[in-house]
Amino acid sequence: MRIWRIAVLVAVLAGLLGLPAPQPAAADPTPAELRKLTKDAARLNDLYRGQIQSLEEIRFQAKKATDTSGNLQAQLKAAQAEVGRIAQTAYMVGPLDNLQLLTPNVDPYMMLGQAANMTYMADERTQRVENIKKLIEKSKEAKVNANEKIEKMRKEIKTLQSKRREMERLLAKYGFQQPGGAEGLTPRMISVRAEIMQNFPMKYGVGCLRPGDPGEHGKGRACDFMMSSGGTMASGADADRGDALAEWLIKNGPRIGVMYIIWKQRYYDIRSGGGWDPMSDRGGVTANHYDHVHVSVF
């Protein structure tokens, strides 16, 4: 029975060696296309006088989805190469046929060692094939997801471009201010910060200018109002104060020139219609704005 079992394993291995190479079910999302759309988004940010949060959120999702698709493709390629190595090793060891297994002159220890090696390779090969099947499915899903996100970004850019006249009227209402003075902030940001601090105690401090930052912090048009000591999620009265500040900014934003707010992994951007919209996970308490309320002004 053992002899026949070994023979069956060898036959299984031979069958697995003929596994055809998988064919992609969808076109690969191109990083070049994402780079082009990112440039289009940057031009819109300049036109809209600051980072458009809805567009930045979609760009973040598209970048993450494209990276995931690329990583899965690399894993699939590596797994296929490993299967090829196992197949090559099996060929070098050589098959065991029924005649060889039944010949009394063959060293039984050598025969059993070779059979055990073939059994191991058959098991490993089977596992590798199963892993490749799973990678193929994940890769297909990742490609579809990445392509959907890129298409979503393309549509959002087109929508925002169509609102150019409306945006120009909004920007004309608030005018354009350059940063100045020792703090490097615009007069509007200084005024908004002062009014906020008159209405809300800031025991954890406020951070504004961030030289070199490509966003509003680097342009003197943004401040972070801390609701904790930093790096820890605001809770209790601190979280309540952040909620109250966010609501106050929504109510008074049109009067004082608030452009957008970020708080608790959500953004409120009046240029894209207002209302809270969720943000993707940026990887930490501070990056997800759970310890501070971010305020950008026109």
N, C-alpha and C positions, 0 to 999 in steps of 0.2 A: 504493500500500500504506500509506503514511503517513497519507493522508486517512482511509482506513477504520480504521486503528488509533486515530486520534484520536476518530473517531465511536464506536468501541467503548468507549473510556475514558469518554466522556461518558455513554454508556448505563449503564456500571458505576456511575458516580457517582450517576445518577438512581435506580438500584436501591438503592444504599446509603442514600439519603435516606429510604427507607421503612422503615428498621430500627425495629422496635417497641420500646417502652420495656420494660426487664426487670421482671418481677414477682418480689417476694421469695418465696423458697421456705420461709422459716421466720420466725416472729415475732421482732421485734427484742428482744434482751435489755434489760430496763428498768433504768436506773441507780437508779430509785426502789426497785425490789425489792432490789437489792444494798445500798442504804443501810439498808433495813429489816432485812435479815439481819445487816448489820454492827452495828446497834444490839442485835439479839438476841445476837450474839456478845459484845458489850461487857458485857451483863448476865451472861452465862455466865462471862466472865473475872472479874467481881466475885464471883460465887458460888463459883468455883473458886479464888479468892484469887490471881489472877495470870493472865497471858496464856497461853491454851491453845495450844500450838504446832501441833497438828494442825489446829485451827480457823483459826489465823492463816495457816498455809500455804495452806489452801483459799481463804481470803478474798483472799490475795495473788494466787493464780492466777485467781480470778473477776474481780478488779479489772483485771488485765492483759488477760484475754480480752475483757472488756467494752470496755475502752479500744481494743483492736485492732479490734473490730467497729465501733465508732463512727468510728474513723479511716478505715477502708476505706469506710464509707458516705459520708463526706465526700469522699474521693478519687473515688468513683464519681459523685457528684453533680457535682463539678467537671469530670470528664471528659465527662459528658453535656452540660454547658453548653458546653464547648469544641467538641464536635461540632456543636451547634446554631449556633455562631458560624461554623464552616466552611460549614455548609449555607446560612446566610444570605449569606455572601460569594459562594458559587457562584450563588445566585439573582440577586444584583446584577450579577455579571459577565455572566450570560446564557448560554444554551446555544449550541452550534454545530451547526446541522443540515447535512445533506448538500448542500442547495441552496446554502446560504451558502458552503460549502467549495468548490463547483464554479463559483461565479460569478466571471467574470474581472474585474469592476469592483471587487471587494473588495481593499483594500490588503493585499498578501500579508504585510507585516511586522506589521501590526495583527492579522491573522488568526492568524499563527504565535505571536505574543505571547499572544493570548487562549487559544489552544490549549495553549500551554505552562503557562499559569496554571491552566487546567482540569485538565491532567495532574497538576500538583503537588498541587492540591486533592484530586483523586481518590486519589492515593497517600497523602496525609496522612489523608484521611478513612478509608481502609482501615485504616491503622495505628491510628487512634483507635478504630475499631470493634473491632479485635482486642484492644486494651488494655482496652476496656470489658468484653469477653467474659471476659477473665482476671480483672478486678476483680469481676465478678459471681460467678464461681466462688469466689474468695477470700473474698468477703463472705458467701456462703452457708456456707462452712466455718467462718468466724469466728463467725457467729451460732450455729451448732450447738455449737461449742466453748464459747462463753460461756454458753449455756443449760445445757449439761452441767455446767459448773463451778458455776453458781448452784444447780442441783439437788443437786449433791454437797454444797455448803455447807449447804443446807436439811436434808439427811439427817444430816449430822454434828452439826448443832445439836440435832436431835431425839434422836439417840443419846446425846449428852452430857447432855441434859435428863433422859433416862431413868435416868442413873447418879447422880442427885442424892443419894440416900440413901447410896450407897457413898462418894461424895466427901465428904459431911458427916462420916462416920465417920473418913475419912482425915485431914481437917482437924482434927477433934477430937483426934486422936492427937498432933498437933504443937502444937496451941493457936495462938493469935494473938498476934503481937508487933508493937509499934509501934516505929518508929525513934526513936533518942534520942542524946544525947551530942553532942560536937563533930563527930563524923564523920557523923552522920545515918543510921547503919546500925542494923538490928535486932540485939539480942544474939545471935540465931542466926547471922546473917551474919558478925558479928565472930568468933564461935566457929569457924565453918566456915573462914573465911579463915585464922585462926591455925593450925588443924590442917593445912590444905593446905600452908601455908608451912613447917610443921615437917617435912613429908614431901617437899616439892619445892622446889628452889631457884628463885627468881623473879628472874633477872638483868635481865629487861626491865620489871619492875614490875607493879603491880596497879591497876586502875581500878574504883572502886565507885560512889559516889554521883554522880548526874548530875541536878542540879536541873532541873525542868521536863520531864524525860523521862516519857512516859505509861506506860512499862512498869515493870519491877521496879527498874531503876536509880534511877528517881525516887522509889521507895518505900523505898529503903535495903535492898532484899532481893536484890541482885544484884551480882556482881563479875566483871570480865574479867581473866583471868590471861594475861598477854602471853607469847607464845612466839616473838616477834620484836620488832624495834624499832617495829613498827607500819606497816601499809601494804605490807609485804612478806611473802610466803608463808613460813611456817616450814618449815625443811628440816633434814635430817640429825638431829643430836642434839636440836635444838629441837623438831622435829616428833615425834620419839620421846617426848620428855618430855610433849608435849601428849597423845599417845595414852595414855601411862601414867597421866597425871592423869585423863583421861576414864574409863579403866577403874577406877581407884581410887574415883572418885566414884560410879560405878554400883554397885560392891561395898559401899561404905560409906554411900551416900546414905540408905538407910532408917534408919540409926542416927543420922546427923547432921542429917537433915531437908532433903535436897536435893530440889527440886521438878522442875527440868529442867536439862539440859545442852545446849549447842550447840557443835559443833566440826566443822570441815571440811565445812560446808554440809550438816550433818545435825543432828537434834535427838533427844534422849532424854528423854521426858516420862513420869514414872511415873503421872500422873493419867489418861493415855489408854492405859495398858497397858504402857508401857515398850518397849524395843527401839529400835534406830536407825531413823529415817525420813529420807528425803532432803528437802532444801529446794530451792525454786526459786532460780535465780540472782538475787541482789540487786544485782549490778552491780559488785562490787569485792572485793578480798581481805579487807578488814575487814568489810564487810557480809555476806560469806559465811563469816566466822569461820574463816579460814585462818591468821590471825596471833594468835588468842587463843581460849582456852576460856572460854565464858560459863557462869556458874553462878548459878542462881536458887534461893532457899530458901523454904520455907513461912513 
